[in-house]
Amino acid sequence: MNTKRKQVLKELGLTPLWRIKSDYLANHAVTQTHSYIKNQHKKPPSAIKTDEARYADILKMDWDKLINSVTNCKACPLNQTRTQTVFGIGDQHANWMYIGEGPGAREDATGEPFVGQAGKLLDNMLTAIGLKRDDQVYITNIVKCRPPNNRNPALDEARQCEPYLARQIALVKPKLIVALGKVAAQNLLKRDESISNLRGRLHEFSGIPLVVTYHPAYLLRTLSAKSKVWEDLCFARATMQSLT
């Protein structure tokens, strides 16, 4: 393990977890991937369509039109309290797509997802498995405007943003999606389950493999969850290796 990797893992509090048996994680990922491929023909849960015409129009947009539509969106009350929209950032042809719940105060001010302490921690998480946010990684959120007081997005707010996210995913065409936190996981999978029940298994969104882990902001408050996140990162990395 090189010095830089050791330093990153130490900052994450993950250094002792290199004792995890990589063969077990790889085999687990292969088993899950085979299960996903076997069931890939099954139809994914249909997306909620609040306005069929609007939804259909958004799903035809290119990047420029999509960004402009998000920037000027007034589909839900969040437009009244935002400073600006937070569209997404990263490689538009990425293999990896990380999706959180929504912008916070720093994101609302800068227009970029995952900045501040949570953003630094996400960058460290990416580095720990050999990734960085501007290379083969695209990062966005379930909703594109900050919910007041950093509360969770309401169901209708998430529904109004759903076609934007669906189009981002369709344009990026990632090989793997990583859902960061319960809100992102529940909205993508349309399941009202705890994150502890959703993590550690391979799911799918519109035929794309999906892995669930904790949100970086949660890790800043709950240090004990870092070991579980490291397991999830190893699982995601092994899953990607199985798909390529």
PyMOL commands that set and color helices and strands:
alter all, ss='L'
color gray80, all
select helices_A, chain A and resi 3-12+15-19+22-38+52-58+63-71+77-80+105-110+116-128+148-150+155-172+182-189+195-198+216-221+223-243
alter helices_A, ss='H'
color red, helices_A
select strands_A, chain A and resi 89-90+96-100+137-141+176-180+203-205+208-213
alter strands_A, ss='S'
color yellow, strands_A
deselect
rebuild
show_as cartoon
